[in-house]
Amino acid sequence: MMKRFVVKFVSYLDIEKNYSAHTLRCYKTDLNELADFLDDKDPRKTTHLDLRRFLAELKGRNCAKRTVVRKLGAIRSFFRFLFREKYLTQNPADSIFTPKLDRRLPEFLDTEKMLKFITSPLSDNILGLRDRAILEILYSTGMRVSELVQLDQQDVDLLSGVAKVKGKGKKERLTLLGSEAGSALRNYLKERSLEGQDSVKALFLNARGTRLTDRSIRRVIDKYITKCGIEQKISPHSLRHSFATHMLNNGADLRSVQELLGHKNLSTTQIYTHLGSKRIKEIYSKAHPRA
C-alpha cells in the first residue's frame, strides 16, 4: 500500500517540482526502503513509533549520520505531501527529531596543487586535450560534474566566455569560462573537428565517440591526482570546493559565489568562508590598527 503512495509522491516531484532524475531515484529508494521495513503498511495507519523503529534500525546498521538525515528528509517530505493532499488526517513525521550534523569543511586543493593538477594532462592527443579542458572548466566555473556531462556544444559560447548549465531542479544558469578554460576547450574542439566528430552534440566524448558519464569524470580526476602525487582524498566535487574557496579567499563577495555555484540558499555557500590560519593572519595584520 505504501509503495503505491510513493509512486504518487515521486510523480509529483517530477511533474510539479521538476526534480532531477538523480534526486527522484534517491527519494524513491529511501521511501521504498521504509515501505519494505514496514511490510508496505498503509501510510494512513503508520505512526511516529513506526518511523522511530525504522530510524533505530538504521542506527543499528551503523548508517552514517548524514545518510540517516537524508532518509529522514525524504520521509518528512513524503508524509507532508500526503497530509497536504488530505490522504492523512495527521502527519506522523512531525514529532520525529532530526539528528544534528557536524559541519564538515569541504576538501579542496590549494592554488599551487590545483595549478599542477589541471595542467598535468598531455596535449599530444585528443584525450589529453579533452581531459585538460574538463579540468580547466570544472575549476573555472565551479559547476557540478553532473552539469558538466550534460553540456552540449550549443550550450557553450566561447566568444562571450559563458556556458549554460542545467543545475538542481533543472534550473538553468550561466557560468563563466576563464581565458585558460576557453583556450583549452578551443584546442579540444579543434581536434574533435579534425577527427570528424562535429556532428555529435555532446560537448565531451569518450574514446568511443559517445557522451562521457559522471563515472568517467571520476576516473579522469583519479588518474591525474595519482599522476601529480597528490595524497589528499580528492573527489570530483573537490574542484567545485576549490573554486569557491579560492574565489572567496581572493576577495569575491558571497552573493556572487552563490550565484555562480547555483546555490538556492546563501547558508550553503557560507561553508566556503573558512580560511587558513595564514590567510587570517594576513588579513589581521593589514586590518587591525594595533597588529
N, C-alpha and C positions, 0 to 999 in steps of 0.2 A: 504493500500500500504506500509506504513512504517513498519508494523509488518512483512511483507514478507522479508524486508531487515534486520530486527532484527534477524530473523531466520538464515539468511546467515552469519551475523556477529557472532552470538553465536556459530554457527558451526565452523567458522574459529578459534575462541578462543579455542574451544575444540580440534580440529584436529591439527591445526598448532601451537598454543601456549601452548597446554597441560594444560589448566587451570583446577582447581579443580571443582567438581560438585557444591560446595557451591558458588564459585565465579561466575560460569556460571548462577546459579539461580539469584544471585544478579543483574548481568548485564541485564538479561532478564526481571526481574521485573521492574527495573528502566527505561529501554528503552520502555517497553510496557506501563508504566505509562505516558511517554512523548507522545507515539503514541495515547493513549486514549485522552489525553488533546488536541491534535491537530486533533482529529477525523480521525486518521490513514492517515494523509496527506502524499502525495508523498514527500520523502526526497529531491528530486530534486527541489521541489517548496518551501521547508522550508527555512525561512530567519532567520537572527540573531534576528529579532524582535519577531519571534515566540518563540525562545528559551528564550529570556528575559521575555516574558509573562509567560512562564512556571516557570521560577525561581521566578518571582514575586508571582505567585500562591503558590509556596512552602513557601515563606516567609510569605504570608498572612495566611497560615495554621499553622504558628509558628513552622515550622520544625526546628530541631536543625541545627546549622551551619555545623556541621560535616556531617549530612545527606545530606544537600544541596551540599556540596563539593563532597561527594561520588557520588551523582547522576550526578553532572556536569562532574565528571571524566569519568563516563560511556558514557555520551553524547559526550564528546570530542573524546574518543576512537572510538565511533561508526561513527561519521562523518569523522574522519581522515581515517578510513578504507574505507569508501565509496569514499572519494576523491582519495585515493591511487589506488583504484581499477577502477577508471575512471567512477564510477557511477555519480559523481558530477563534475562540472567544477569549483566550488569554495566551500570552507568549511565555512558554516555559524557559526560554533562554534569558529572560530579563534579570533573573536573580543569580545568574552564573558570574562568578568573579573571574576577571581576566588576569592571568599571571603577569607580574611586572618584568619587563625585559631589561637586561643590562644593555646599555647603549654601547655598541662596539664601534670603534673608529675604523673607517674603511682602509683597506690595504692599498697603498699607492707607491709608485716609483718616484724617487727624487729626480730632479731635472737632468742630472748627469747620466743616470742609469737609463732614463727614458730616451734620451738622445742616442745613446749607444744601442738601445733596443730597436727603435724604429728605423735606424739606418743600417741595421745588420743584414737585411735581405740583399742578395746579389742582383745586379741589374743586367746580367748577361743572358737571361732567358725570360720568357713571358710569365712564368710562375713567380720568379723573383720580383719582377716588376709589379705583378698583381699583389704579392704579399707586402711590398713596400707601400703601395697605395692603400691597402687595407689598414695597416698600422698607422700611417700618417693621418688617414681620415678619422679613425677611431679617436686618436689623440687630439686632432684639430677640432673636431666637432663635439666630442663628448657623447655621441649617440650610442644607444644600446646596440649590442650585436644583433639582436632580433630586428632592429631597424635597419642595420647595415645590409643584412642578407635580403631584405625586401626591396632594396633600391633597384630601380630600373635606370637605363641610360637617360631616359627622358626626365628623370627626377633631378638630374644634376645640371646646373647652369655654370659652366666653367668660366664664362665671360664675367658673370656677376659674382662668382665665388660663393654660390649657395647650393644647398641640397635640400630637397623637400622630403621629409621623413614622416612615416605614419607611426605614431607612438602608442602608448597605452590607451585603451578605449577607442582605438582607431582615430585618434585626434592627430591632425596634421600640423606640422610646424616647420619653420625654416631653420636650418643650421648653417653655420659659416665655415667655409673652407679656407684655411690659411694658404699662403702662397706655396709653401712646401707641399702641402696636401694636393693642391691644384696641379702642381708640376708633376708629382708622382702619378696622379690619375691620368694626366695627358699622355705621359710616357706609356702607361699600360694600355690605354685605349688605342694609341697609335700602333702598338704591336698587335693588338687584337685585330685591328683593321687589316694589317698586313697578312694575318693568318685567316682572313675571310670570316670573322665572327661578328661582323657588324649587325647581322640580322637577328641575333639573339638579344632580346630586350633586357634581360637581367644584366646588372652592372658588373658583378663579379662572378666568374665562371670557374668551375673545377677543370681538371685535366681532360674530362670527357666532353667539355663544352656545355655543361648544364649549370644551373644556379647553385652557388655554394650554400651550405647549411650552417646552422649555429655550431654544430659539432665540428665541421671543417674549420671554422674560425678558431675554435678552441685548440685544434691540432696545430694550426699555423702559429698561434701565440706560444704554445708549449715548445714548439720547435726552436723559435728564436730566443726564448727565455733560456733554454738549455745552451744554445749556441753562445750566448753572451755570458754564460756562467753566473747568472743572477740566481741567488739562493732563496730569495723571497718567494712566498707562496702567492703567485700572481694568477688571477683569473681574467677572462675577457673583460669583466666588469671593472677590473682594476685600472684599465686605461681610462674609463669614464671617471673613476675616483681621482685619478691623477690629473685629468683635465680640470676638474672642479677645484681641486686643492691648489694647483698651480695658478689658476685664474685668480682665486681669492687671495692667495699669498702675494700676488703681484699687483693688488690694488683694485681688482674688479669688484663692483658692488654686488650684493647678494641677490637683488632682484634680477639683474642681468643674467647672472649664472643660473638662476631659477628658470628663466625664460629659455635659455639655451639648452638646459637639461630636459625641459619639458615637464618639470615637477608641478603638480597641482597645488601643493601646499609649500609655503616658504619654510616651514619647520623641517621638511625633508631635506632641503638644501643646507640648512644650518649645521648639519653634522660635519660638513666640509670646512667649517670655520676653525677647526683645530689647527694649531700652528706649532711648529717645532720650537724647542726652547731657544735655539739660536736666533730664529726669526723674532721671537717675543723680546729677547734681549736687545736686538737691533732697534725695534720699534720703541722700546722703553728708553733706550739711550738717546734717541732722537727727540722723543716727545716729552719726557719728564724734565722740568727745569732744574732739578737738583740731582739728576742721574750722574 
